[in-house]
Amino acid sequence: MADQKLLTLKINDRDVQVSPGTLVIEATRRIGTEVPSFCYYPGLSLQAACRMCLVEVEKMPKMQTACTLVATEGMVVRTNTQQVRDARKYMLEFLLTNHPLDCPVCDKGGECELQDMVFRYGADTSRFIEEKIHRPEEKWSELVYYDAPRCILCFRCVRVCDEGMDVKALGVGMRGANSVIIPNRGDHLECEECGMCIDICPVGALTSGTYRYKTRPWEMQYASTICTHCSNGCKTTLSVRNHEIMRSNNRDLSGINKDFLCVKGRFGFDFTKHPERIKQPMVRRGTELYPVSWEEAAQTAATKLKQIYDIGGKDAMGFIGSNRTSNEENYLFQRLARQTFGTNNLDHHRTVDYTGLVTALGERASEAMLTMEELYQSKAVLLIGNDPTNQNPLVAWQIRSGIRHFGTKLYVINANEIKLARKARQFVKVSGGHEGAVLRYLAHEEGLLAPEMVEQLVQLKAALDAESDVAIVFGEEVSGAAIGQLVAFGSKLHGRTRYMALGDYANSRGAADMGVLPDRLPGYAYVDSGQTREMFEGVWGGVISSAPGMTAPEMVDAAQSGKLKGLYVMGANPLAHFGTLGYGRGKAQLLIVHEMFLTETAKQADVVFPAASAYEKDGTVTNTAGEIQMLRKGVEIMGTRTDFDLLRIVSHQLARLGMGKAFHYKSPAAVFDEIRKTVPGYNVAPGGLLVGEPEPMHFGFSRNGHAAYDVPVGLIRSAHDTLFTSGTLGRFCTMMESLPEAEAEINS
């Protein structure tokens, strides 16, 4: 694109340079000149239905639609002549023929594109005296309502559902003035319930079940933050009134996801006000948990932790962290384990092998990691395992958008007939668990495979080898040594090859980066790496063990058998993920939990601290592509505290008992300053984060003499969430769980 010769046209007597193929409507926007439109939407097919974008073009006998007119060299365009203004006024008069004038009660009032254009260009009277066509409002689902008289038939909703989401749940019924948008199941929707149709609608025809008739745009405050569900890191804007989230959207098109949000990002926020939220600390007395004061809970936790340490020493406790908490909280959590307790019994629920990818890439880690934008612009994508449509919706959106906009070629290796396979140039179906054998063949052409499989892989290698830019995306199916085979294959391709591992939850990548691992420090350095360990010892002021600790499954087993005296769990549910069914905490003497709800693990705890969610705190998170982004507090729930505050409180109570040093950070920002100085890849410019831009990591990794990395069987466990589930958190998203699609997924 940079080498393309620019062409020059004149818009309202101003010279404008644009790339060949640029639409006139886009050219006008680049110089801040308004050409209104309703049907035009960047990234979707051209419709030319609303006729609002008419402009005059010199030497053309009549006005042209700017949304379909391609700029040419020497073109002269005028956007504000009397003829153009009259055309806009008459078009608005026509659109209002059947449109109800119910702006005072319409949910789009104050942010309606039609309302704005009528105020700017419309007439104050209408020449139409015919009775308007009336239709009752329709409820298409618990989340989507349709008011046909308000619809201006721009077809944005139909196109985004068809082209963007590849769902095709909406269409157009009847003809002429009676035309309406219709759902795919007669009187209701059966779809992914992403809500894209609601946010893309320029008027109040499509409205949200979570927001309708509850408040007005000017009565709310807005907080830009990161979605708390999957690992893709979509930016979302929370609309908040009286510390209650009323809706979530991304209408400003900022962040890595631009206009995209899935059902969880747009509607999965009401867990914050769920009646089962824990809002007071609890301590076990006998067989029951009882509410207590914060002081009593903190003192009880510290006293019991000190007792366990005095009895069993540094290896008496295990620490299981979270893939939903912030980078700053994960950093403090692993510091508490390593500095205060001197143990590397530290892990989290790993849903993909980030450690294996960083290890396999080594010094090339920085240049070989793939960002979300680079995935969108890739010439070819090789998807191995995972089901992005359900597990990583933004990844699926980027792949589909790349196919539509750039002709990206998709190749899929999977054991299941996933939705994206129908977009693939080649789909190689493998038996579950045989992905490693396929990768060995791709890397070294060795291994026992069926002849038909070999033929498919030969075709796949030839196709990828012909590409100049290949994105390799994989899920939990590829881990440890298999990632080494994958990187070996990628390094043999003639073009540029980059990689992305697909985890499950909002900060799975951040938990690994921050060293919530039994054998790695923050930044993935091995715990026996003397130079790095000494650096952290100097910063923290304590001795760090050089012996690797237990993994999360090992800690749960050891605690249940009594070999490990206690567990400290922050924002996780390990007894459900790793424990023996029905066995609970077993013989563990102590269990301390930070949690939002009484999960299976929290119900077994001795001390439960009520924790704030990601929508209730400040900090940073890192998405699955290694892009660092800022969390911003949207609401404040009475009775809860952030994990950052809880860790500070516990550290002060332990220091009072003579254990370790208290954490004296005043804010998460102070912790991030330390992370920037100590964790490779995190020394990013804070300015970009503050304005909402993702900052990709840049770092290399050295094995320091360690052998090739591998993982125990079963350590990497995806939760295989669907669009309507989100681990423990999904159970408490009431609106989302009420959908028939969610019930079908849960029952299956």
MARNUKOL-591893 format. One line per field, with one value per residue (C-alpha): x, y, z. Coordinates in Angstrom, 2 decimals, decimal comma. Each point is the difference from the previous one (the first is absolute). Layout:
<marzas>
east: X	...
north: Y	...
up: Z	...
</marzas>
This chain:
<marzas>
east: 0,00	2,84	1,42	-3,33	-0,13	-2,52	-2,57	-1,22	-3,58	-1,62	-2,71	-1,63	3,01	2,48	2,56	-0,15	2,40	-1,33	0,95	-1,52	-3,32	-0,98	-3,69	-0,90	-1,83	3,22	2,01	-2,33	0,31	3,78	-0,19	-2,77	-2,76	-3,35	-1,90	-2,88	-1,06	-2,12	0,58	3,76	2,16	3,76	0,85	-3,43	-1,19	-1,29	-3,78	-0,80	-3,47	-0,44	1,11	1,19	3,57	-0,77	2,70	0,59	2,86	1,23	-0,79	-2,58	-3,61	-1,59	0,93	1,90	-0,03	3,33	-0,13	0,30	2,03	3,70	2,34	1,92	2,85	-1,13	-3,56	-1,72	-2,57	-2,34	-1,78	-1,78	-1,76	-3,62	-1,01	1,74	-1,56	-3,45	0,50	0,86	-3,03	-2,38	1,50	-0,50	-3,58	-0,56	1,61	-2,32	-3,11	-0,65	2,55	-1,67	0,93	0,55	3,49	-0,85	-0,59	2,24	3,09	2,12	-1,02	3,14	2,20	-2,16	1,57	-3,37	-0,82	3,34	-0,45	-3,56	1,18	2,81	-1,58	-3,72	-3,10	-2,23	-3,18	-1,07	-2,11	-1,20	-3,46	-0,60	-0,39	3,21	0,28	-0,13	1,45	0,34	3,45	1,45	2,09	2,48	1,85	0,65	2,68	-1,31	-3,21	-1,16	-2,24	-0,83	-1,42	3,33	1,97	1,40	1,04	3,70	0,68	3,03	-1,30	-0,57	3,46	1,95	-1,79	0,64	3,43	1,57	-1,36	-0,69	-3,25	-2,67	-2,67	-1,67	-1,62	-2,54	-3,66	-2,79	0,42	-0,14	-1,36	-0,90	3,59	1,24	3,01	-0,88	1,79	1,03	-2,55	-3,26	-0,69	3,29	3,75	2,18	3,56	3,18	-1,82	3,02	-2,12	1,97	-3,32	-1,03	3,15	0,32	-3,61	0,04	-3,49	-2,08	-1,38	2,13	0,35	1,66	-1,87	2,50	-0,38	-3,39	-2,12	2,39	1,96	1,24	3,50	0,64	-0,90	2,83	3,74	2,26	3,03	2,21	1,45	0,76	-2,56	0,35	-0,85	2,16	3,70	-0,34	0,04	-2,91	-0,42	-3,45	-1,69	-2,10	-2,98	-0,51	-2,72	0,02	2,80	-2,05	1,09	-2,91	1,60	3,31	1,02	2,87	-1,66	3,09	1,69	3,19	2,23	1,14	-3,59	-1,33	-3,79	0,01	-1,26	-1,42	-2,96	2,22	1,64	-3,27	-2,39	2,06	0,37	-2,92	1,99	1,21	-3,42	-0,88	-1,67	2,51	3,00	2,08	0,03	1,47	3,05	-0,77	1,85	-0,70	-1,17	-0,56	-1,79	-1,44	1,29	-1,05	0,21	2,65	1,67	2,85	2,38	-0,91	0,22	3,43	1,39	-1,40	1,52	3,42	0,04	-0,93	2,54	2,71	-0,98	0,21	3,40	1,32	-1,16	0,98	2,49	0,17	-1,49	-3,05	-2,13	-1,11	-1,13	-2,48	-0,54	-2,51	-0,29	-2,56	1,88	2,19	3,72	0,74	-1,96	1,64	3,42	-0,72	-1,45	3,10	2,14	-1,94	0,68	3,66	1,16	-2,12	-0,36	3,10	-1,85	-0,51	-3,15	-1,75	-2,18	-3,30	-2,51	1,95	-2,29	2,72	3,77	1,35	3,16	0,63	-0,45	2,39	2,54	-0,20	0,35	2,92	1,75	-2,51	-2,97	-0,49	-0,01	-1,90	-2,99	-3,19	-2,23	-3,74	0,47	2,71	-2,30	-2,62	2,50	1,72	0,16	-0,61	-1,13	0,67	-2,39	0,88	-2,54	-2,25	-3,39	0,48	-3,66	-0,88	3,22	1,70	-2,69	2,19	2,55	-2,80	-1,22	3,52	0,39	-3,39	0,70	3,40	-1,63	-2,57	2,30	3,39	-0,76	1,77	0,37	-1,05	1,26	-1,39	1,29	-2,58	-1,66	-3,41	-2,13	0,31	-1,93	3,12	0,73	-2,59	2,15	3,15	1,89	0,96	-1,33	2,14	-2,02	2,08	-0,83	-0,03	3,45	1,82	0,92	3,57	0,46	-1,22	2,45	2,87	-0,75	-0,25	3,31	2,07	-2,12	0,14	-2,59	-2,58	-3,00	-2,66	0,78	-3,01	1,14	3,52	-1,43	-2,01	3,03	2,17	-2,59	-0,18	3,78	0,18	-2,79	1,54	3,48	-1,29	-1,24	2,06	-1,67	-1,42	-1,76	0,00	-2,69	-0,46	-1,80	0,55	0,38	3,59	2,26	3,53	2,17	-2,75	0,42	3,67	-1,06	-2,41	2,69	2,42	-2,58	-0,71	3,70	0,27	-2,68	1,37	-2,11	-0,31	-1,59	-1,54	-1,82	-2,90	-1,02	-3,72	-0,76	-3,37	-0,33	0,53	3,54	1,25	3,00	0,66	0,01	2,72	1,96	-0,07	1,55	-3,01	1,82	1,91	3,20	0,08	0,45	-1,75	1,09	0,36	3,58	0,64	-0,03	3,58	1,15	2,44	0,22	-3,77	-0,70	2,58	-1,57	-3,43	1,56	1,56	-3,29	-2,13	2,53	-0,29	1,40	-1,71	0,15	1,73	-1,92	-3,10	-3,25	-3,19	-2,44	-3,64	-1,27	2,88	-0,82	-3,67	0,88	2,61	-2,38	-2,81	2,37	1,50	3,52	-0,52	-1,29	-1,91	-1,01	-0,29	-2,34	-0,54	-2,88	0,02	-2,03	2,65	-2,08	-2,44	2,69	2,62	-1,46	-1,44	-3,76	-1,81	3,24	0,06	3,03	0,84	2,62	1,15	0,34	-0,45	-1,77	-0,12	-1,97	-0,56	-3,25	-3,13	-2,35	-0,15	1,51	0,78	3,39	-1,29	-2,57	2,84	2,12	1,02	0,15	-1,82	0,77	-2,63	1,86	-0,75	-0,43	1,98	-2,75	0,61	3,74	2,88	3,09	1,22	-0,68	1,76	-2,02	0,81	2,01	2,27	-1,56	-0,09	-3,12	-1,44	-2,84	-2,02	-2,43	-3,57	-2,00	0,59	-1,80	-0,40	1,65	2,62	3,68	2,41	2,49	2,68	-1,39	-0,52	3,60	1,25	-2,15	1,23	3,63	-0,31	-1,58	2,75	2,71	-1,53	0,52	3,61	-0,50	1,42	-0,34	-3,26	-0,94	0,13	-1,24	-2,54	-1,77	0,06	1,85	2,92	0,12	-0,08	2,97	1,93	-1,24	1,25	3,47	0,24	-2,11	1,35	-2,41	-1,98	2,09	-2,60	-0,87	-2,80	-1,37	-1,46	-1,66	-1,55	-1,74	-1,32	2,47	1,37	3,76	1,59	2,84	3,56	2,47	2,17	0,42	3,07	-0,15	3,23	1,02	-3,39	-1,23	-2,93	-3,17	-2,79	-3,02	-1,66	-3,08	-3,14	1,71	-1,29	-3,79	-2,31	-3,41	-1,50	-2,38	-2,70	-1,26	-2,43	2,24	2,98	1,30	-1,31	-0,93	-2,44	-2,38	-0,72	-0,61	-3,79	-1,06	2,35	-0,94	-3,70	0,48	-1,22	3,37	1,76	-2,31	0,67	3,77	-0,13	-2,22	2,26
north: 0,00	2,39	-0,43	0,78	3,23	2,40	1,78	3,56	1,23	3,25	0,08	3,38	1,72	-1,92	-2,36	-3,45	-2,90	-3,53	-3,54	-1,49	-1,67	2,41	0,87	3,68	-0,23	-1,19	2,70	2,68	-1,40	0,22	3,79	0,39	0,71	-1,51	-2,05	-1,58	-3,59	-2,65	-3,13	0,37	-1,73	-0,60	-3,64	-1,03	-0,33	3,14	0,52	3,53	-0,33	3,17	2,58	2,37	0,14	1,65	2,39	2,05	-1,08	2,27	-1,25	-2,49	0,81	-0,91	-0,44	-3,13	-2,17	0,62	-3,43	-1,82	2,53	-0,82	2,98	0,61	2,28	3,58	-0,58	3,16	-0,61	2,44	-1,12	3,12	1,66	1,05	-2,94	-2,42	1,58	-0,14	-3,66	-0,83	1,91	-1,74	-3,41	0,55	1,11	-3,25	-2,12	1,61	-0,91	-3,05	0,60	0,60	3,28	-1,62	1,30	0,82	-3,69	-1,66	-1,69	1,53	3,54	2,09	-2,34	-0,60	0,70	0,79	2,44	1,75	0,30	1,32	2,72	0,88	-0,30	-0,76	2,08	1,12	-1,13	-2,95	-0,05	-3,57	-0,23	-3,74	-2,08	-1,67	-3,78	-1,42	-3,30	-1,37	-0,32	-3,51	-1,89	-2,06	-1,28	0,97	2,35	1,32	1,97	1,35	3,01	-0,12	3,56	1,44	-2,04	1,97	-3,13	0,78	-3,77	0,47	-2,68	-2,49	0,55	-0,15	-3,22	-1,54	1,35	0,75	-2,76	-2,60	-0,84	1,27	0,30	3,10	0,72	2,30	-0,89	1,44	2,91	3,77	1,97	-3,28	-1,32	-1,15	-1,78	-3,58	-2,51	-3,47	-1,91	1,68	2,04	-0,45	-0,10	-3,06	1,24	0,86	2,87	2,27	3,16	1,42	0,77	2,22	2,11	0,34	1,19	3,79	0,48	-1,52	-2,91	-2,60	0,39	-1,88	-2,03	1,01	3,76	0,88	2,58	0,11	3,21	2,58	0,40	3,32	-1,43	-2,55	0,02	-1,92	-2,15	-1,46	-3,29	-3,56	-2,81	-2,37	-3,22	-1,60	0,59	2,14	3,31	1,81	3,59	0,85	3,13	-0,50	2,34	0,49	1,64	0,02	-2,60	-2,40	-1,06	0,69	-1,15	-0,80	0,88	1,32	2,60	2,21	-2,79	0,22	-2,78	-3,15	-1,13	3,21	-0,60	-3,68	-1,45	-3,48	-0,84	-0,18	3,34	1,79	-1,66	-1,97	2,72	-0,50	-2,40	3,15	0,46	-3,68	-0,65	-2,76	2,36	-0,35	3,42	-0,77	-2,01	-3,44	-2,28	-3,68	-0,98	-3,69	-1,08	3,39	3,28	3,09	3,70	1,90	3,40	0,76	0,28	-3,42	-1,66	1,50	-0,88	-3,52	-0,58	1,31	-1,96	-3,27	0,57	0,61	-3,18	-2,09	1,51	-0,67	-3,63	-0,94	2,61	1,61	-2,96	-0,37	2,40	0,05	3,10	-0,21	3,24	1,27	0,57	2,78	2,26	2,88	-0,14	2,03	-2,41	-3,06	1,60	0,63	-3,49	-1,76	2,39	-0,96	-3,67	0,39	2,79	-0,47	-3,80	-0,88	-2,52	-0,62	-2,04	2,45	-0,46	0,85	-1,72	-0,13	-0,15	0,17	-0,35	3,56	-1,20	-2,57	2,57	2,51	-2,75	-1,36	3,45	0,97	3,19	0,40	0,26	3,71	-0,02	-3,30	0,83	0,90	2,92	0,15	2,62	-2,08	-3,03	2,05	1,07	-3,38	-1,53	-3,52	-1,47	-3,53	-0,84	-3,09	-1,16	2,32	1,30	3,77	0,70	-1,23	0,30	3,04	1,99	2,98	-2,34	-1,50	3,51	1,05	-3,09	0,47	3,71	-0,79	-2,44	2,62	3,02	-1,41	-3,44	-1,76	-3,74	-2,13	-3,52	-2,03	-3,07	-1,17	-3,07	1,69	1,54	3,54	2,90	1,66	-3,14	1,04	3,07	-2,09	-0,67	-3,36	-1,83	-2,84	-2,07	-1,91	-2,31	1,73	-0,08	-0,67	3,63	-0,69	-2,75	2,34	2,69	-2,50	-0,86	3,65	0,81	-3,06	-2,15	-2,88	-2,01	-2,63	1,64	-1,31	0,59	2,27	2,10	0,26	1,19	2,72	1,15	0,14	2,28	2,10	0,44	1,01	2,56	1,58	-0,01	2,12	2,74	3,03	0,47	-2,85	0,28	-3,22	-0,08	-2,92	-1,07	-2,41	-2,88	1,10	0,24	-0,65	-1,90	0,20	3,79	-0,58	-2,10	2,74	2,70	-2,28	-0,32	3,73	0,86	-2,05	1,97	2,46	2,92	1,73	-2,16	1,25	-1,77	0,45	-2,36	0,10	-0,03	0,17	2,86	3,74	-0,07	-3,52	1,40	2,55	-2,67	-1,89	3,17	1,04	-3,30	-1,70	-3,20	-2,59	0,11	3,50	3,48	3,05	0,21	-3,82	-0,18	-3,34	0,12	-1,30	2,84	1,64	3,44	0,52	-1,47	2,30	2,98	-0,79	-0,73	3,45	1,68	-1,95	-0,31	-3,74	-3,38	-1,88	-3,78	-1,42	-3,29	-0,35	-0,45	-1,99	0,55	0,83	-3,61	-1,23	2,56	-0,96	-3,70	0,67	2,16	-2,56	-2,78	2,13	0,20	3,73	1,75	2,79	1,90	3,72	0,51	3,33	0,21	-3,65	-3,16	-2,77	-2,54	-0,03	0,03	-2,31	-1,67	-3,47	0,25	0,17	-0,08	3,72	1,29	-3,43	0,17	3,57	1,89	3,47	1,44	3,76	1,32	3,35	-0,34	1,77	-2,94	-3,09	-2,38	-3,66	1,11	2,98	-2,17	-2,13	2,96	1,04	3,69	1,58	3,55	1,69	1,10	2,66	-0,95	1,36	2,58	1,36	0,63	1,80	-1,70	-1,72	-3,31	-1,78	-1,70	-3,31	1,78	1,67	3,46	1,95	2,06	2,04	-0,94	2,93	-0,14	0,32	-0,71	-0,41	-2,77	0,53	-2,67	-1,21	0,85	-0,47	-2,85	2,70	1,34	-3,48	-1,01	3,23	-0,61	-3,58	1,04	2,64	-2,48	-2,55	2,62	0,85	-3,67	0,11	-1,60	1,79	3,63	1,89	1,22	3,79	0,68	2,80	-0,95	-2,54	2,62	-0,20	-3,77	0,40	2,37	-2,82	-2,50	2,26	0,01	-3,71	-2,05	-0,37	1,30	2,18	3,15	1,59	3,66	0,78	2,75	-2,48	-1,98	3,12	0,90	-3,55	-1,35	-3,55	-0,24	-3,19	-1,58	-0,13	-2,43	-3,04	-3,15	-2,07	-3,62	0,41	-3,59	-1,56	-2,86	0,32	0,83	-2,53	-0,16	-2,82	-1,52	1,80	3,16	2,14	-0,12	2,19	0,50	-0,27	2,83	0,88	3,43	-0,25	-1,38	1,53	-2,40	0,74	3,55	-1,08	-1,56	3,45	1,87	-0,15	1,65	-2,13	-3,21	0,68	-0,43	-3,23	-0,26	0,08	-2,65	-2,23	0,40	-0,68	-3,06	-1,40
up: 0,00	0,83	-3,55	-1,70	-1,94	1,53	-2,11	0,50	-0,06	1,06	2,68	0,68	-1,62	2,18	-1,52	1,55	-0,59	0,41	-0,97	-3,16	0,73	2,79	0,15	-0,16	3,34	1,65	-1,73	1,41	3,52	-0,16	-0,29	2,58	-2,52	0,89	-2,53	1,92	-0,63	1,66	-2,05	-0,47	2,59	-0,33	-0,61	-1,28	-3,59	-1,68	0,04	-1,29	1,53	2,02	-2,64	2,74	-1,27	-3,36	-1,21	-3,14	-2,24	-2,76	-3,53	1,29	-1,03	3,36	3,63	1,03	3,14	1,72	1,68	-3,36	-1,98	-0,31	0,00	-3,23	-0,99	-0,54	1,27	1,30	2,75	1,76	3,17	1,22	-2,95	0,16	-2,17	2,37	3,10	-1,59	-0,90	3,61	1,29	-2,41	0,77	3,73	-0,62	-1,89	2,77	2,56	-2,01	2,18	2,72	3,40	1,63	3,40	0,74	3,65	0,78	-2,59	1,45	-2,78	0,95	0,40	-2,05	-3,08	-3,39	-1,57	2,78	-0,48	-3,76	0,31	2,38	-2,41	-3,44	0,40	-0,55	2,87	-1,78	-2,12	-3,13	0,66	1,54	-0,42	3,15	1,08	-0,21	3,52	1,17	3,52	1,53	-0,25	2,55	-1,98	3,08	3,61	-1,31	-3,33	-0,65	-3,37	-0,65	-3,72	-0,41	1,13	-2,55	-2,95	-1,94	-0,13	0,19	2,24	2,37	-2,81	-1,44	3,25	0,97	-3,42	-0,95	3,36	2,22	-2,73	1,80	-2,44	2,70	-1,52	-3,32	-1,68	-0,37	-2,16	-2,42	-0,33	2,96	1,72	0,00	3,41	1,45	0,94	2,25	-1,11	2,10	-0,91	3,10	1,85	-0,42	0,12	-0,27	1,88	1,78	-0,50	-0,06	-2,93	-1,70	2,94	0,11	-3,77	-0,38	-0,65	1,47	2,80	-2,00	1,82	3,75	2,83	2,58	2,67	-0,55	-1,49	1,85	2,97	-0,44	-2,53	-1,48	1,74	3,40	-0,06	0,53	-2,34	0,80	-2,72	1,17	-1,17	-0,16	2,95	-1,81	-2,73	-0,67	-3,14	1,85	-1,64	1,12	1,29	1,29	3,10	0,30	3,74	2,05	3,81	0,03	-2,08	-3,49	-2,35	-3,24	-1,67	-3,54	-2,10	-2,17	-0,20	-2,02	2,06	1,32	-1,78	-0,62	-1,58	-0,30	0,98	3,27	0,57	2,22	3,10	-0,69	-0,72	2,46	2,52	2,62	2,38	2,19	1,76	1,64	0,43	3,40	0,74	-0,05	3,17	1,69	3,40	1,11	1,40	2,42	0,63	3,47	0,20	-3,16	-0,99	-1,43	1,98	-1,00	1,97	-0,05	-2,36	2,93	1,37	-3,42	-0,74	3,42	-0,17	-3,44	1,04	3,27	-1,69	-2,78	2,61	1,86	-3,17	-0,85	3,51	-0,16	-3,56	-1,19	-3,44	-1,87	2,25	-2,09	-3,62	-1,90	-2,88	-1,88	-2,50	-3,74	0,59	2,42	-1,20	-0,77	3,12	2,21	-1,58	0,53	3,69	0,45	-1,28	2,05	3,14	-0,69	-0,93	2,30	3,11	-0,02	-2,03	-2,13	-3,70	0,64	-2,27	-3,07	-1,66	-2,26	-3,27	-3,02	-2,67	0,08	-0,13	1,76	-2,71	-2,78	1,59	0,63	-3,55	-1,58	2,24	-1,09	-2,84	2,38	-0,56	-3,79	-0,31	2,21	-1,86	0,97	-0,69	-2,72	-1,66	0,08	-1,86	-2,66	-0,46	-3,48	1,34	3,33	1,24	2,85	2,04	2,57	2,02	-1,11	-0,25	-0,75	3,49	1,98	-1,57	-1,84	-0,94	-1,59	-2,09	-0,92	-1,06	-2,16	-1,66	-0,55	-1,51	-2,40	-1,09	-0,20	-1,03	-1,41	2,88	-0,57	2,96	0,66	2,90	1,85	2,51	1,46	-0,20	-2,75	1,34	-1,54	-1,45	-2,01	-2,57	-0,76	-0,40	-3,22	1,49	3,05	1,34	2,46	2,54	2,87	3,37	1,58	-3,29	-0,68	1,19	-2,59	-2,74	1,12	0,07	-3,60	-1,02	1,72	-0,90	-2,37	2,41	1,87	-0,84	-1,64	-2,33	-3,72	-0,47	2,99	-1,45	-3,30	1,74	2,00	-3,12	-1,61	3,16	0,17	-3,66	0,42	3,10	-1,50	-2,87	2,38	0,98	3,39	2,10	3,36	2,03	2,67	2,40	3,16	2,88	-2,46	-0,64	3,05	1,21	-2,49	-2,64	-0,04	-0,78	-2,99	-1,06	0,17	-1,88	-2,77	-0,03	-0,24	-3,21	-1,83	-2,54	1,17	3,35	2,71	3,24	2,81	2,40	2,80	0,90	3,72	1,70	2,48	0,25	1,39	-0,61	-1,87	2,74	2,71	-1,88	-0,79	3,66	1,09	1,60	-0,91	2,07	-2,06	-1,52	1,41	-1,49	-3,63	-0,29	1,36	1,72	3,80	0,04	-2,25	2,41	-1,58	-0,33	3,43	1,60	-1,74	1,50	3,40	-0,09	-0,93	2,49	2,80	0,59	-1,03	-2,84	-0,19	-3,08	0,18	-2,23	1,91	-0,54	-2,85	0,73	-0,37	2,18	2,68	0,11	0,22	2,68	2,03	-0,22	1,13	2,78	-1,46	-0,46	3,12	-1,67	-3,12	-0,67	-2,98	-1,76	-2,47	-1,02	0,52	0,14	1,92	-2,93	-2,70	1,48	3,09	0,39	-0,51	3,32	2,00	0,81	1,87	1,42	2,77	-0,65	3,28	-1,49	-3,04	-0,63	-2,98	-1,75	-1,92	-1,28	0,57	2,16	-2,53	0,73	1,32	2,01	1,76	1,39	1,15	3,51	-0,96	-2,94	-1,12	-2,23	-3,13	-2,60	-3,65	-2,94	-0,56	3,51	-0,02	-1,69	-1,39	-3,14	-1,74	-2,87	-2,69	-1,64	-2,70	2,57	-0,29	3,27	0,70	2,84	2,33	1,30	2,89	-1,23	3,15	3,70	1,88	3,73	2,13	-2,48	-0,43	-2,84	0,17	0,02	3,29	1,43	-0,67	1,58	3,08	0,40	-0,51	2,75	2,39	-0,70	0,45	3,39	0,94	-1,20	-3,42	-3,02	-0,97	-0,38	-3,47	0,05	-3,53	0,06	-3,22	-2,85	-2,04	2,44	-0,46	-3,78	0,21	1,68	-2,58	-2,80	1,57	0,82	-2,42	-3,57	-2,62	2,38	-0,26	-2,25	-0,38	2,49	-2,23	-2,47	2,79	1,47	-3,26	-0,40	-2,54	0,42	0,46	-1,39	1,96	-1,37	1,55	-0,65	2,06	0,81	1,14	2,00	-0,62	0,73	-2,15	-2,38	1,88	0,52	2,30	1,94	-1,60	1,17	1,27	-2,87	0,27	-2,01	1,54	-3,51	0,75	-2,49	-0,98	2,91	2,75	1,76	2,63	3,47	-0,97	-2,69	2,53	1,42	-3,28	0,36	-3,27	-2,06	1,79	-0,68	-3,75	-1,65	-1,75	3,38	1,43	-3,01	0,42	3,75	-0,42	-2,72
</marzas>
